[in-house]
Amino acid sequence: MSEVMTGGCACGRVRYRAEIDSDEAYLCHCRMCQRATGSLSVAFKNIPRAKVQWENEPDRYRSSPIASRGYCSACGTSLTFEYPDGEKMDLTVASFDDPARFRPKHHFGVESMHRDWLDTSGLPEYRTTDYRPLVERWQKATGRVPD
């Protein structure tokens, strides 16, 4: 059963609606994605282009001879990976307003995978609201605690 989900960039300038048919997503570890996102991997949801409607189109840059990436030039949020002639595209899972639906089904670009960062379940965990310096700064700036 398909569901329409919304998403966009951190500042809200670029927004989209996407018709999602499954919870399957994947992690890409290739060096291109690492460099483009500044992360060790990026979670993507692959969907047909026709199932994405942009309220405001993202900016795009040609990240290689075969692909481009959508992003927001105002806040820098990575939004897409696209082959210019492809019928499908990838949306970054983190750019969805509610990314909790998605589940990773496979890894891609494993030649550049940093395995020490995959299973971090044994590391200590901290909530942002438990870190007083952050909470105090946030309250001073906005009058509330961070989301």
N, C-alpha and C positions, 0 to 999 in steps of 0.2 A: 504494500500500500504506500503510495507516495504522499509526501508531506511538503508543504512550502515552508522553507526556513529562511530567515533573514540573517544578514551579516554586514560587515563593513570594516572600515579602518578605525583606528583609535580616536581620531578627532571627529569622526562622523561625516566628513566631506564626501567620502565614497561609500555608497550603500548598495546592496543587492538583495534580490529575492531569488531563491533557487529551489527548484522542484527536486526533492531527494527521494530516491526509490529504495535505498538500503542504508544500513549503518556501516557498510564497509568503507574503510579508508586505508591508507598505507603511509609508511615512513620512508622518506627518501634521504639517503646518507651521502649522495654524490657530492663531489667537491664544488660543483657549480651551485647547488642548493646551499651548501654550507657557506659559501662566500656571499651568495645573494641575500641570505637571511641573517648571517652572523650567528648561526646556531650550528650545532653538531648534526642535527637532522631537522627535517620539517615534515609535519603531518599534512597530507593532502587528501582531498576528496575529489575523485575523478568523476565528472559528469558531462553529459552532452551540453555543448554551448547553447543550444536552443532552449535549454531548461534554466538558463540564467538570464535574469533581467536586471539591468543596472539602472538605479535611480540617477546616479552620477557615474560616468565611466571612470575607471582608474587611469592613471597615467601608465604608459608602457615603455619599456626599454628593451632593446634587442640584446639579450644576455649571451647569445651565442649565434653562430651562423644558422642554426636550425630552430631557435625558440625565442620567445619574448616573455617578459614577466610584468604582471600588473602590480602597481603599488600606488600609494597615495603620496604625492609630492609634498603635501603639507606636513604630514606626521611620519612618513617613512614606512608605514605598515606594508608588509608583503602580502599580496592578495591572490596572485595567480601564477601559474606556469602554463604556457600555451605554445603549441605549434601553430604557426600562422595559417597553415592549410588543414589543420585538424578539425574533426567534427566534435571532439571532446576537449575538455580543459580541466585543469586542476585548480581547485580553490583551497586556500590554506584553512585547515580545520580550525585553527585558533581565531580566524576572522569571523566565524559564525557567532551569532549572539548567544547560542546555547550549544557549544560543541560537545556536550556530554553524551549525545546520542551515538557518536561515532566510535568505532572499535577498529584497531589496526588489524589488518588481515595479512599483510606481508611487508617485507623490507625490500627496498630497491637501492641500487648503488652501494652494495655491501662491500665493495673493494675499498671504500673510504669510511666504513663504519668504525666508530669508537666504542667498542663493546663495554668498556668500563662504565660508560654513561647510560647503558640500557637498563640494567637492573640495579636500582638504587634503593630498593625496599629496606635494606638494613641500616640506612643512614638516619640520623636524628631528623625530626620534622619540627618545623616552627610555623606558627600562624603569623601573618603580617600584623594582626591586631595585638599580638603579644610582644612586639618589638616597640618599646616605648618611644625611642627617638623618632621613628617613622610616624607613629600615631600622633605624637605631639606636633610634628611638622604639618601633618595633614589637617589636624584640627585647627591649627593656627591659620592655615591657608584657606580652609573651606568651611570650618565650623562643624565638621563631621569626621567620622572615621573612614578609612579607605574601604572600597568594595572588595 
